[in-house]
Amino acid sequence: MDNTKNRSEQRFTYRWPVWFGEDATQMVHSGLMVNVSSGGMAFTSEADHNLLQAGQQLAVRFSLPRFDEQDPSATVGVTRTGQVRWVTAVGGGYKIGFQFDTALSIKPAEQAAVTPVSQDETL
């Protein structure tokens, strides 16, 4: 499924761990981020398919680069709730499309391409 024509924002391709679960206190499953935008993300996971179904509400925790020239390895932690939009089987696991309930205050792909985010930026 290729939704790139319908997207209003470019995705930032970023491989970083993702933790998810039923709520912010129960993030017991792990995955690997594939890409992220201000409105959602895609990630892969080997979690049981029954845990991941379209329409399901989840909480996710992940990190993004801080886009800081002073410290290129700096990251900022993000926690968001949202809804699983789709689940596709991929080689021994699943790729999950996830839409945030509350959008990030930045567009990660744009930030990666331009001036670094201010240290005061709140995601």
All heavy atoms as an XYZ file, in Angstrom:
952
protein
N       0.845     -1.163      0.000
C       0.000      0.000      0.000
C       0.896      1.233      0.000
O       1.679      1.425      0.904
C      -0.896     -0.026      1.241
C      -1.593      1.270      1.450
S      -2.511      1.540      2.979
C      -3.008      0.024      3.587
N       0.757      2.097     -0.998
C       1.571      3.295     -1.105
C       0.691      4.515     -0.941
O      -0.094      4.846     -1.826
C       2.288      3.308     -2.461
C       3.211      4.500     -2.613
O       3.412      5.231     -1.612
O       3.732      4.700     -3.716
N       0.800      5.169      0.203
C      -0.015      6.343      0.498
C       0.715      7.643      0.235
O       0.234      8.698      0.599
C      -0.460      6.328      1.967
C      -1.379      5.171      2.250
O      -2.121      4.736      1.383
N      -1.335      4.660      3.463
N       1.881      7.601     -0.391
C       2.691      8.804     -0.536
C       1.967      9.894     -1.302
O       2.182     11.070     -1.046
C       4.034      8.495     -1.220
O       3.775      7.852     -2.464
C       4.902      7.621     -0.350
N       1.092      9.551     -2.238
C       0.365     10.563     -3.005
C      -0.651     11.298     -2.144
O      -1.002     12.429     -2.424
C      -0.330      9.910     -4.199
C       0.639      9.369     -5.218
C      -0.090      8.662     -6.336
C       0.931      7.997     -7.242
N       0.345      6.989     -8.085
N      -1.155     10.643     -1.099
C      -2.179     11.233     -0.244
C      -1.601     11.975      0.954
O      -2.332     12.603      1.696
C      -3.128     10.145      0.256
C      -3.871      9.484     -0.877
O      -4.158     10.109     -1.885
N      -4.170      8.202     -0.719
N      -0.312     11.899      1.169
C       0.295     12.518      2.343
C       0.489     14.008      2.139
O       0.934     14.454      1.096
C       1.638     11.873      2.651
C       1.486     10.456      3.131
C       2.806      9.902      3.572
N       2.594      8.542      4.052
C       3.476      7.589      3.943
N       4.645      7.811      3.403
N       3.213      6.391      4.403
N       0.178     14.758      3.170
C       0.359     16.207      3.103
C       1.729     16.620      3.618
O       2.087     17.793      3.513
C      -0.728     16.899      3.926
O      -0.641     16.486      5.281
N       2.479     15.678      4.138
C       3.775     15.986      4.740
C       4.772     14.870      4.446
O       4.427     13.696      4.507
C       3.599     16.117      6.259
C       4.848     16.389      7.023
C       4.589     16.412      8.521
O       3.445     16.694      8.945
O       5.530     16.112      9.270
N       5.989     15.262      4.136
C       7.042     14.278      3.887
C       7.378     13.545      5.183
O       7.378     14.128      6.262
C       8.287     14.987      3.360
C       9.413     14.058      3.025
C      10.617     14.803      2.474
O      10.634     16.015      2.379
N      11.643     14.067      2.132
N       7.674     12.261      5.076
C       8.068     11.446      6.227
C       9.575     11.524      6.442
O      10.339     11.586      5.488
C       7.678      9.995      6.002
C       6.186      9.790      5.877
C       5.659      9.317      7.157
N       4.213      9.283      7.143
C       3.531      8.698      8.088
N       4.145      8.076      9.059
N       2.230      8.725      8.077
N       9.986     11.492      7.694
C      11.390     11.448      8.063
C      11.739      9.991      8.316
O      11.190      9.355      9.220
C      11.615     12.302      9.321
C      13.007     12.247      9.875
C      14.107     12.533      9.085
C      13.222     11.927     11.203
C      15.400     12.500      9.607
C      14.502     11.897     11.739
C      15.591     12.179     10.934
N      12.616      9.421      7.499
C      13.043      8.032      7.669
C      14.045      7.983      8.807
O      15.065      8.672      8.773
C      13.677      7.504      6.371
O      12.702      7.604      5.330
C      14.115      6.057      6.526
N      13.735      7.167      9.805
C      14.542      7.151     11.021
C      14.409      5.787     11.682
O      13.299      5.340     11.972
C      14.031      8.261     11.951
C      14.864      8.535     13.165
C      16.194      8.920     13.058
C      14.313      8.450     14.429
C      16.950      9.202     14.185
C      15.054      8.742     15.567
C      16.372      9.107     15.427
O      17.120      9.398     16.550
N      15.500      5.116     11.890
C      15.498      3.794     12.524
C      15.886      3.957     13.987
O      17.041      4.257     14.298
C      16.499      2.859     11.835
C      16.286      2.701     10.349
C      15.027      1.869     10.073
N      14.906      1.542      8.666
C      14.094      2.172      7.831
N      13.362      3.170      8.230
N      14.017      1.808      6.575
N      14.898      3.789     14.867
C      15.136      3.960     16.298
C      14.110      3.130     17.048
O      12.992      2.948     16.577
C      15.001      5.440     16.657
C      15.750      5.812     17.897
C      15.211      6.046     19.118
C      17.152      6.001     18.040
N      16.191      6.365     20.027
C      17.407      6.345     19.376
C      18.232      5.902     17.170
C      18.669      6.598     19.872
C      19.498      6.155     17.658
C      19.709      6.496     18.989
N      14.445      2.641     18.242
C      13.492      1.811     18.996
C      12.194      2.548     19.344
O      12.189      3.760     19.559
C      14.250      1.476     20.283
C      15.687      1.625     19.927
C      15.746      2.740     18.915
N      11.130      1.785     19.384
C       9.799      2.258     19.767
C       9.281      1.291     20.820
O       9.441      0.081     20.693
C       8.831      2.219     18.554
C       7.422      2.571     18.974
C       9.316      3.114     17.437
N       8.677      1.841     21.848
C       8.013      1.012     22.860
C       6.529      1.331     22.791
O       6.142      2.484     22.621
C       8.553      1.326     24.260
C       9.966      0.874     24.399
C      11.091      1.611     24.166
C      10.419     -0.423     24.746
N      12.207      0.846     24.359
C      11.823     -0.416     24.712
C       9.764     -1.609     25.079
C      12.583     -1.543     25.012
C      10.527     -2.722     25.376
C      11.916     -2.676     25.347
N       5.679      0.322     22.936
C       4.247      0.578     22.842
C       3.476     -0.376     23.736
O       3.987     -1.419     24.153
C       3.759      0.476     21.390
C       3.928     -0.873     20.761
C       2.886     -1.793     20.773
C       5.117     -1.233     20.145
C       3.035     -3.040     20.185
C       5.274     -2.470     19.545
C       4.231     -3.381     19.566
N       2.241      0.023     24.027
C       1.365     -0.797     24.855
C      -0.009     -0.179     24.956
O      -0.311      0.823     24.307
N      -0.822     -0.774     25.802
C      -2.212     -0.333     25.967
C      -2.319      1.092     26.498
O      -3.242      1.809     26.159
C      -2.944     -1.289     26.906
C      -2.977     -2.720     26.413
C      -4.210     -3.018     25.594
O      -5.252     -2.399     25.838
O      -4.121     -3.892     24.715
N      -1.392      1.485     27.351
C      -1.369      2.854     27.862
C       0.063      3.226     28.223
O       0.968      2.402     28.120
C      -2.319      3.026     29.053
C      -1.949      2.154     30.241
O      -0.772      2.179     30.663
O      -2.836      1.460     30.765
N       0.273      4.461     28.648
C       1.629      4.966     28.895
C       2.349      4.240     30.029
O       3.567      4.293     30.114
C       1.578      6.465     29.177
N       1.608      3.548     30.900
C       2.259      2.830     31.997
C       2.524      1.364     31.653
O       3.172      0.668     32.411
C       1.400      2.886     33.284
O       0.167      2.209     33.034
C       1.151      4.314     33.708
N       2.010      0.901     30.529
C       2.122     -0.502     30.140
C       2.823     -0.678     28.789
O       2.379     -1.455     27.953
C       0.726     -1.122     30.054
C      -0.030     -1.125     31.348
C       0.502     -2.155     32.316
O       0.920     -3.230     31.911
N       0.498     -1.839     33.592
N       3.909      0.052     28.561
C       4.620     -0.052     27.281
C       5.604     -1.208     27.341
O       6.772     -1.019     27.649
C       5.306      1.265     26.965
C       4.314      2.357     26.691
S       5.051      3.702     25.844
C       4.104      5.038     26.476
N       5.102     -2.398     27.062
C       5.891     -3.607     27.250
C       6.332     -4.266     25.946
O       7.048     -5.256     25.972
C       5.120     -4.631     28.114
C       4.914     -4.089     29.512
C       3.799     -4.996     27.471
N       5.924     -3.714     24.815
C       6.279     -4.290     23.520
C       7.241     -3.348     22.807
O       7.136     -2.128     22.939
C       5.032     -4.525     22.673
C       3.996     -5.340     23.378
N       4.132     -6.692     23.591
C       2.834     -4.981     23.952
C       3.076     -7.139     24.255
N       2.282     -6.110     24.490
N       8.154     -3.940     22.048
C       9.127     -3.094     21.349
C       8.979     -3.234     19.846
O       8.426     -4.202     19.329
C      10.550     -3.477     21.758
O      10.836     -4.797     21.354
N       9.490     -2.225     19.155
C       9.487     -2.214     17.705
C      10.620     -1.336     17.208
O      11.433     -0.842     17.997
N      10.660     -1.131     15.914
C      11.678     -0.289     15.299
C      10.988      0.688     14.358
O      10.271      0.275     13.436
C      12.682     -1.150     14.519
C      13.838     -0.399     13.884
C      14.729      0.251     14.954
C      14.664     -1.343     13.020
N      11.187      1.981     14.615
C      10.591      3.014     13.792
C      11.095      2.883     12.356
O      12.263      2.599     12.122
C      10.949      4.399     14.347
C      10.287      5.532     13.605
S      10.798      7.166     14.167
C      10.578      7.085     15.919
N      10.205      3.089     11.408
C      10.543      3.102      9.994
C      10.583      4.550      9.511
O      11.522      4.982      8.869
C       9.517      2.289      9.169
C       9.763      2.430      7.677
C       9.541      0.834      9.600
N       9.520      5.303      9.831
C       9.470      6.720      9.484
C       8.474      7.420     10.395
O       7.669      6.784     11.065
C       9.135      6.931      8.005
C       7.801      6.347      7.606
O       6.788      6.578      8.252
N       7.784      5.576      6.526
N       8.555      8.766     10.393
C       7.701      9.553     11.280
C       7.389     10.892     10.625
O       8.196     11.433      9.865
C       8.373      9.748     12.672
C       9.667     10.517     12.552
C       7.429     10.393     13.669
N       6.207     11.403     10.903
C       5.809     12.752     10.513
C       5.166     13.377     11.746
O       5.063     12.728     12.790
C       4.818     12.720      9.346
O       3.566     12.233      9.775
N       4.699     14.601     11.623
C       4.078     15.231     12.790
C       2.778     14.540     13.182
O       2.372     14.589     14.337
C       3.821     16.715     12.530
O       2.913     16.884     11.460
N       2.132     13.850     12.246
C       0.847     13.234     12.526
C       0.858     11.753     12.821
O      -0.144     11.199     13.259
N       1.995     11.100     12.589
C       2.014      9.663     12.832
C       3.338      9.035     12.475
O       4.306      9.721     12.147
N       3.367      7.721     12.534
C       4.598      6.998     12.265
C       4.291      5.609     11.738
O       3.169      5.121     11.872
C       5.439      6.883     13.542
C       4.798      6.002     14.601
S       5.579      6.027     16.233
C       7.247      5.680     15.887
N       5.311      5.000     11.166
C       5.255      3.582     10.826
C       6.389      2.915     11.586
O       7.474      3.491     11.735
C       5.417      3.378      9.325
N       6.125      1.726     12.102
C       7.163      0.972     12.791
C       6.938     -0.512     12.562
O       5.859     -0.930     12.147
C       7.217      1.311     14.289
C       5.982      0.981     15.082
C       5.887     -0.213     15.795
C       4.933      1.884     15.177
C       4.764     -0.506     16.557
C       3.804      1.601     15.933
C       3.717      0.405     16.625
N       7.983     -1.280     12.783
C       7.881     -2.728     12.660
C       7.955     -3.343     14.053
O       8.522     -2.746     14.974
C       9.005     -3.316     11.788
O      10.269     -2.984     12.357
C       8.911     -2.812     10.357
N       7.382     -4.532     14.187
C       7.425     -5.233     15.460
C       7.210     -6.719     15.225
O       6.550     -7.108     14.265
C       6.352     -4.712     16.403
O       6.374     -5.422     17.628
N       7.766     -7.521     16.103
C       7.538     -8.955     16.073
C       6.465     -9.365     17.079
O       6.262    -10.544     17.323
C       8.850     -9.692     16.345
C       9.864     -9.474     15.242
C      11.185    -10.182     15.492
O      11.343    -10.834     16.549
O      12.061    -10.052     14.642
N       5.771     -8.385     17.658
C       4.710     -8.674     18.630
C       3.613     -9.503     17.977
O       3.402     -9.442     16.763
C       4.132     -7.362     19.173
N       2.914    -10.256     18.785
C       1.799    -11.080     18.330
C       0.788    -10.221     17.568
O       0.394     -9.150     18.035
C       1.145    -11.727     19.555
C      -0.015    -12.646     19.204
O      -0.342    -12.794     18.008
O      -0.576    -13.216     20.142
N       0.361    -10.691     16.405
C      -0.579     -9.939     15.572
C      -1.859     -9.588     16.329
O      -2.478     -8.556     16.074
C      -0.925    -10.728     14.302
C      -1.842     -9.988     13.391
N      -3.199    -10.182     13.392
C      -1.597     -9.034     12.463
C      -3.750     -9.383     12.507
N      -2.799     -8.675     11.920
N      -2.281    -10.429     17.270
C      -3.497    -10.145     18.033
C      -3.361     -8.887     18.889
O      -4.354     -8.303     19.309
C      -3.865    -11.335     18.909
C      -4.251    -12.533     18.082
O      -4.822    -12.405     17.001
N      -3.923    -13.714     18.567
N      -2.118     -8.464     19.168
C      -1.898     -7.242     19.943
C      -2.042     -5.990     19.088
O      -2.190     -4.906     19.607
C      -0.492     -7.245     20.551
C      -0.216     -8.328     21.583
C       1.248     -8.305     21.989
C      -1.111     -8.130     22.797
N      -1.970     -6.155     17.782
C      -1.944     -5.016     16.865
C      -3.032     -5.166     15.814
O      -2.900     -5.967     14.895
C      -0.577     -4.926     16.190
C       0.591     -4.762     17.144
C       1.902     -5.084     16.445
C       0.605     -3.357     17.699
N      -4.096     -4.397     15.957
C      -5.198     -4.463     15.007
C      -5.640     -3.056     14.643
O      -5.627     -2.155     15.488
C      -6.355     -5.246     15.608
C      -5.991     -6.684     15.914
C      -7.137     -7.461     16.505
O      -8.289     -7.071     16.377
N      -6.837     -8.582     17.139
N      -6.023     -2.877     13.387
C      -6.502     -1.574     12.934
C      -7.628     -1.087     13.842
O      -8.498     -1.864     14.236
C      -6.979     -1.666     11.490
N      -7.572      0.182     14.201
C      -8.576      0.780     15.078
C      -8.217      0.733     16.550
O      -8.837      1.400     17.373
N      -7.199     -0.025     16.892
C      -6.792     -0.176     18.291
C      -6.113      1.085     18.811
O      -5.311      1.707     18.129
C      -5.839     -1.355     18.394
C      -5.361     -1.644     19.790
C      -4.441     -2.865     19.811
O      -4.134     -3.437     18.777
N      -4.036     -3.251     20.991
N      -6.422      1.459     20.035
C      -5.769      2.582     20.711
C      -4.512      2.073     21.408
O      -4.543      1.037     22.066
C      -6.694      3.216     21.750
C      -7.806      4.056     21.167
C      -7.300      5.316     20.500
O      -7.590      5.545     19.341
N      -6.551      6.127     21.198
N      -3.404      2.786     21.242
C      -2.140      2.449     21.880
C      -1.456      3.715     22.376
O      -1.803      4.817     21.975
C      -1.177      1.783     20.884
C      -1.470      0.400     20.360
C      -0.408      0.007     19.335
C      -1.521     -0.618     21.485
N      -0.462      3.504     23.204
C       0.478      4.560     23.584
C       1.835      4.135     23.039
O       2.175      2.949     23.074
C       0.535      4.722     25.095
N       2.591      5.088     22.502
C       3.931      4.794     21.989
C       4.932      5.755     22.627
O       4.598      6.893     22.958
C       4.030      4.905     20.444
C       3.163      3.874     19.770
C       3.683      6.298     19.963
N       6.145      5.256     22.799
C       7.242      6.080     23.320
C       8.421      5.882     22.379
O       8.766      4.752     22.027
C       7.600      5.664     24.734
C       8.668      6.560     25.357
C       8.943      6.209     26.809
N       9.478      4.860     26.917
C       9.060      3.935     27.756
N       8.089      4.183     28.597
N       9.618      2.746     27.798
N       9.025      6.989     21.958
C      10.146      6.935     21.029
C      10.985      8.195     21.192
O      10.615      9.109     21.927
C       9.655      6.800     19.582
C       8.716      7.896     19.137
C       9.186      8.993     18.431
C       7.361      7.829     19.425
C       8.328      9.998     18.010
C       6.491      8.829     19.022
C       6.973      9.914     18.310
N      12.111      8.226     20.528
C      12.979      9.409     20.550
C      13.190      9.908     19.131
O      13.138      9.139     18.171
C      14.342      9.065     21.156
O      14.206      8.719     22.510
N      13.412     11.200     19.023
C      13.750     11.843     17.756
C      15.036     12.625     17.939
O      15.328     13.087     19.044
C      12.642     12.811     17.336
C      11.342     12.204     16.852
C      10.292     13.287     16.652
C      11.571     11.439     15.558
N      15.765     12.829     16.855
C      16.945     13.687     16.977
C      16.500     15.086     17.387
O      15.421     15.534     17.009
C      17.529     13.718     15.563
C      16.782     12.733     14.765
C      15.549     12.346     15.514
N      17.328     15.748     18.157
C      17.003     17.102     18.575
C      17.321     18.113     17.480
O      16.970     19.274     17.576
C      17.752     17.460     19.857
C      17.239     18.727     20.485
C      17.917     19.044     21.782
N      17.267     18.505     22.934
C      16.132     18.947     23.452
N      15.478     19.903     22.868
N      15.639     18.410     24.534
N      17.988     17.674     16.410
C      18.373     18.547     15.308
C      19.180     19.723     15.830
O      18.926     20.874     15.526
C      17.150     19.037     14.524
C      16.264     17.923     14.036
C      15.015     17.711     14.594
C      16.697     17.071     13.030
C      14.202     16.680     14.150
C      15.890     16.029     12.576
C      14.638     15.839     13.146
N      20.166     19.407     16.653
C      20.991     20.407     17.324
C      22.415     20.331     16.786
O      23.090     19.327     16.946
C      20.976     20.121     18.833
C      21.757     21.110     19.654
O      22.446     21.969     19.087
O      21.673     20.999     20.889
N      22.882     21.403     16.150
C      24.237     21.410     15.602
C      25.294     21.273     16.695
O      26.378     20.763     16.455
C      24.488     22.693     14.810
C      23.723     22.744     13.508
C      23.939     24.042     12.767
O      24.422     25.027     13.379
O      23.623     24.080     11.579
N      25.001     21.708     17.903
C      25.949     21.633     19.013
C      26.222     20.189     19.427
O      27.314     19.838     19.821
C      25.442     22.423     20.225
C      25.057     23.853     19.934
C      26.230     24.675     19.435
O      27.360     24.470     19.845
N      25.957     25.603     18.534
N      25.185     19.360     19.375
C      25.309     17.957     19.771
C      24.472     17.109     18.813
O      23.293     16.858     19.060
C      24.840     17.757     21.205
C      25.014     16.324     21.682
O      25.513     15.473     20.914
O      24.648     16.051     22.839
N      25.060     16.664     17.693
C      24.298     15.924     16.681
C      23.708     14.608     17.184
O      22.807     14.071     16.563
C      25.311     15.662     15.577
C      26.579     16.310     15.971
C      26.437     16.861     17.345
N      24.189     14.095     18.304
C      23.644     12.837     18.815
C      22.520     13.054     19.837
O      21.961     12.083     20.344
C      24.756     11.999     19.450
O      25.282     12.667     20.578
N      22.169     14.301     20.129
C      21.121     14.593     21.112
C      19.758     14.143     20.598
O      19.439     14.273     19.419
C      21.090     16.083     21.420
N      18.960     13.581     21.504
C      17.601     13.164     21.166
C      16.627     13.741     22.181
O      17.018     14.176     23.266
C      17.462     11.628     21.153
O      17.773     11.127     22.447
C      18.359     10.990     20.100
N      15.370     13.730     21.817
C      14.308     14.142     22.720
C      13.279     13.018     22.762
O      12.923     12.454     21.729
C      13.674     15.487     22.274
C      13.070     15.394     20.900
C      12.652     15.967     23.280
N      12.845     12.653     23.972
C      11.859     11.591     24.136
C      10.450     12.096     23.896
O      10.109     13.215     24.264
N       9.644     11.263     23.250
C       8.265     11.619     22.916
C       7.357     10.472     23.332
O       7.671      9.306     23.092
C       8.111     11.858     21.393
C       6.680     12.217     21.045
C       9.076     12.913     20.901
N       6.229     10.802     23.927
C       5.189      9.826     24.228
C       3.896     10.339     23.610
O       3.544     11.508     23.788
C       4.991      9.648     25.748
O       6.227      9.210     26.321
C       3.909      8.631     26.050
N       3.229      9.493     22.867
C       1.969      9.862     22.229
C       0.997      8.701     22.314
O       1.382      7.535     22.276
C       2.168     10.189     20.741
C       2.822     11.523     20.456
C       1.843     12.655     20.771
N       2.353     13.951     20.396
C       3.101     14.734     21.168
N       3.471     14.333     22.357
N       3.480     15.926     20.757
N      -0.285      9.033     22.409
C      -1.346      8.050     22.252
C      -1.885      8.197     20.834
O      -1.675      9.217     20.181
C      -2.487      8.272     23.267
O      -3.003      9.593     23.092
C      -1.998      8.069     24.694
N      -2.564      7.177     20.383
C      -3.123      7.257     19.041
C      -3.771      5.951     18.640
O      -4.046      5.090     19.477
N      -3.971      5.819     17.336
C      -4.710      4.692     16.803
C      -3.914      3.973     15.724
O      -3.314      4.609     14.852
C      -6.023      5.197     16.218
C      -6.958      4.121     15.779
C      -8.277      4.712     15.320
O      -8.322      5.535     14.419
N      -9.351      4.274     15.957
N      -3.940      2.650     15.801
C      -3.356      1.831     14.748
C      -4.241      1.993     13.515
O      -5.451      1.788     13.585
C      -3.293      0.339     15.168
C      -2.824     -0.529     14.005
C      -2.394      0.160     16.381
N      -3.654      2.386     12.396
C      -4.400      2.578     11.157
C      -4.370      1.346     10.273
O      -5.337      1.051      9.597
C      -3.867      3.784     10.382
C      -4.199      5.083     11.026
C      -5.669      5.094     11.257
N      -6.171      6.435     11.417
C      -7.440      6.683     11.657
N      -8.288      5.695     11.765
N      -7.845      7.896     11.803
N      -3.229      0.653     10.248
C      -3.103     -0.556      9.445
C      -1.977     -1.424      9.982
O      -1.079     -0.937     10.655
C      -2.893     -0.247      7.963
C      -1.826      0.769      7.674
C      -1.997      2.108      7.472
C      -0.416      0.543      7.578
N      -0.777      2.722      7.250
C       0.209      1.787      7.307
C       0.392     -0.581      7.692
C       1.587      1.926      7.154
C       1.769     -0.436      7.545
C       2.335      0.819      7.266
N      -2.070     -2.711      9.695
C      -1.051     -3.694     10.080
C      -0.820     -4.580      8.863
O      -1.772     -5.118      8.293
C      -1.506     -4.560     11.276
C      -0.439     -5.588     11.630
C      -1.847     -3.697     12.480
N       0.452     -4.716      8.460
C       0.821     -5.539      7.312
C       1.905     -6.518      7.728
O       2.870     -6.123      8.378
C       1.366     -4.646      6.166
O       0.384     -3.671      5.831
C       1.701     -5.475      4.950
N       1.739     -7.781      7.358
C       2.764     -8.793      7.657
C       3.999     -8.526      6.802
O       3.889     -8.264      5.607
C       2.224    -10.188      7.373
N       5.167     -8.540      7.445
C       6.459     -8.408      6.750
C       7.438     -9.362      7.399
O       7.548     -9.413      8.612
C       7.025     -6.960      6.795
C       6.172     -6.010      5.989
C       7.193     -6.452      8.205
N       8.126    -10.153      6.616
C       9.158    -11.088      7.055
C       9.294    -11.371      8.534
O      10.171    -10.836      9.175
N       8.466    -12.169      9.104
C       8.593    -12.583     10.497
C       8.024    -11.605     11.507
O       8.155    -11.797     12.704
N       7.383    -10.563     11.054
C       6.804     -9.575     11.963
C       5.721     -8.781     11.254
O       5.099     -9.258     10.309
N       5.534     -7.553     11.714
C       4.479     -6.711     11.174
C       4.964     -5.278     11.033
O       5.790     -4.807     11.816
C       3.251     -6.744     12.100
C       2.711     -8.130     12.228
C       3.106     -8.953     13.271
C       1.851     -8.636     11.267
C       2.651    -10.250     13.365
C       1.383     -9.941     11.354
C       1.788    -10.743     12.401
O       1.344    -12.032     12.488
N       4.439     -4.593     10.026
C       4.659     -3.159      9.867
C       3.344     -2.492     10.229
O       2.279     -2.902      9.760
C       5.060     -2.833      8.430
C       5.417     -1.375      8.231
C       5.966     -1.148      6.820
C       6.294      0.304      6.589
N       6.748      0.516      5.192
N       3.431     -1.484     11.096
C       2.241     -0.864     11.667
C       2.202      0.605     11.293
O       3.197      1.332     11.442
C       2.254     -0.987     13.213
C       2.259     -2.457     13.626
C       1.074     -0.274     13.838
C       3.612     -3.005     13.931
N       1.059      1.072     10.828
C       0.823      2.502     10.596
C       0.086      3.045     11.801
O      -0.950      2.496     12.207
N       0.601      4.106     12.400
C       0.060      4.626     13.659
C      -0.171      6.129     13.537
O       0.721      6.874     13.142
C       1.060      4.340     14.785
C       0.580      4.695     16.148
C      -0.325      3.884     16.808
C       1.033      5.839     16.782
C      -0.769      4.220     18.085
C       0.604      6.174     18.046
C      -0.310      5.359     18.706
N      -1.379      6.582     13.856
C      -1.721      8.005     13.807
C      -1.800      8.559     15.226
O      -2.494      8.006     16.077
C      -3.067      8.203     13.111
C      -3.463      9.655     12.995
C      -4.789      9.826     12.264
O      -5.480      8.862     11.930
N      -5.146     11.062     12.007
N      -1.069      9.667     15.475
C      -1.065     10.293     16.799
C      -2.399     10.992     17.062
O      -2.969     11.616     16.170
C       0.043     11.343     16.911
C       1.433     10.830     16.624
C       2.324     11.601     15.892
C       1.862      9.601     17.089
C       3.608     11.162     15.631
C       3.148      9.145     16.835
C       4.020      9.937     16.103
N      -2.865     10.948     18.315
C      -4.034     11.724     18.719
C      -3.710     13.218     18.706
O      -4.548     14.038     18.352
C      -4.502     11.327     20.127
C      -5.174      9.969     20.175
O      -5.683      9.492     19.131
O      -5.183      9.361     21.265
N      -2.494     13.552     19.137
C      -2.027     14.936     19.165
C      -0.756     15.019     18.332
O       0.227     14.338     18.635
C      -1.715     15.387     20.617
O      -2.881     15.183     21.416
C      -1.288     16.837     20.656
N      -0.785     15.840     17.301
C       0.362     15.956     16.397
C       1.587     16.515     17.119
O       1.473     17.262     18.099
C       0.009     16.864     15.216
N       2.757     16.152     16.605
C       3.998     16.759     17.092
C       3.991     18.231     16.692
O       3.383     18.600     15.686
C       5.214     16.065     16.461
C       5.348     14.562     16.676
C       6.561     14.031     15.911
C       5.484     14.245     18.153
N       4.686     19.055     17.439
C       4.722     20.484     17.131
C       5.712     20.818     16.020
O       5.779     21.954     15.584
C       5.056     21.289     18.393
O       6.337     20.921     18.863
N       6.456     19.822     15.565
C       7.398     20.021     14.464
C       7.103     19.020     13.358
O       6.416     18.024     13.584
C       8.873     19.851     14.913
C       9.126     18.414     15.387
C       9.247     20.873     15.967
C      10.583     18.065     15.565
N       7.630     19.304     12.180
C       7.581     18.360     11.065
C       8.992     17.799     10.943
O       9.885     18.479     10.447
C       7.131     19.052      9.794
C       5.698     19.549      9.892
C       5.251     20.211      8.625
C       3.795     20.640      8.775
N       3.306     21.300      7.572
N       9.217     16.581     11.435
C      10.573     16.038     11.511
C      11.367     16.079     10.207
O      12.551     16.401     10.214
C      10.360     14.599     11.982
C       9.084     14.659     12.757
C       8.240     15.654     12.013
N      10.749     15.767      9.070
C      11.484     15.760      7.800
C      11.960     17.161      7.444
O      13.068     17.355      6.946
C      10.631     15.188      6.679
N      11.131     18.171      7.704
C      11.528     19.554      7.424
C      12.641     19.986      8.369
O      13.585     20.657      7.966
C      10.328     20.495      7.555
C       9.337     20.353      6.442
C       8.160     21.300      6.597
O       8.232     22.247      7.415
O       7.153     21.090      5.895
N      12.545     19.609      9.634
C      13.561     19.989     10.609
C      14.904     19.356     10.282
O      15.946     19.959     10.492
C      13.128     19.608     12.024
C      11.984     20.434     12.542
C      12.336     21.907     12.626
O      13.414     22.274     13.065
N      11.433     22.753     12.177
N      14.888     18.146      9.766
C      16.129     17.458      9.420
C      16.818     18.130      8.243
O      18.035     18.054      8.100
C      15.851     16.000      9.099
N      16.042     18.808      7.401
C      16.584     19.416      6.186
C      16.998     20.871      6.357
O      17.677     21.413      5.503
C      15.542     19.314      5.074
N      16.585     21.521      7.450
C      16.867     22.948      7.643
C      17.528     23.226      8.980
O      18.059     22.338      9.613
C      15.584     23.802      7.491
C      15.036     23.708      6.093
C      14.541     23.407      8.501
N      17.407     24.446      9.427
C      18.003     24.887     10.679
C      17.553     24.018     11.840
O      16.396     23.643     11.927
C      17.575     26.346     10.974
O      17.828     27.111      9.804
C      18.316     26.915     12.142
N      18.458     23.711     12.762
C      18.111     22.879     13.918
C      16.984     23.479     14.749
O      16.807     24.688     14.796
C      19.397     22.840     14.733
C      20.473     23.189     13.773
C      19.856     24.104     12.765
N      16.243     22.605     15.419
C      15.184     23.005     16.338
C      15.799     23.714     17.536
O      16.845     23.326     18.040
C      14.411     21.749     16.824
C      13.389     22.119     17.864
C      13.773     21.029     15.659
N      15.125     24.741     17.995
C      15.570     25.450     19.205
C      15.572     24.502     20.381
O      14.745     23.598     20.485
C      14.600     26.606     19.473
O      14.697     27.039     20.796
N      16.488     24.725     21.331
C      16.549     23.902     22.542
C      15.237     23.968     23.315
O      14.931     23.087     24.090
C      17.676     24.388     23.454
C      19.051     24.104     22.901
C      19.401     22.621     22.981
O      18.737     21.840     23.643
N      20.449     22.234     22.295
N      14.439     25.022     23.116
C      13.191     25.188     23.870
C      12.010     24.526     23.193
O      10.904     24.571     23.710
C      12.888     26.681     24.049
C      13.971     27.389     24.836
O      14.563     26.737     25.719
O      14.253     28.557     24.548
N      12.205     23.917     22.028
C      11.113     23.287     21.293
C      10.506     22.171     22.136
O      11.210     21.325     22.662
C      11.615     22.711     19.970
C      10.574     21.957     19.201
C       9.448     22.829     18.681
O       9.695     24.015     18.402
O       8.324     22.329     18.571
N       9.201     22.177     22.242
C       8.482     21.141     22.966
C       7.727     20.308     21.968
O       6.938     20.841     21.206
C       7.493     21.764     23.980
O       8.217     22.606     24.855
C       6.793     20.683     24.750
N       7.979     19.025     21.970
C       7.253     18.139     21.073
C       5.960     17.760     21.727
O       5.086     17.232     21.221
C       8.091     16.900     20.746
C       9.384     17.181     20.037
C      10.178     15.907     19.893
C       9.142     17.772     18.677
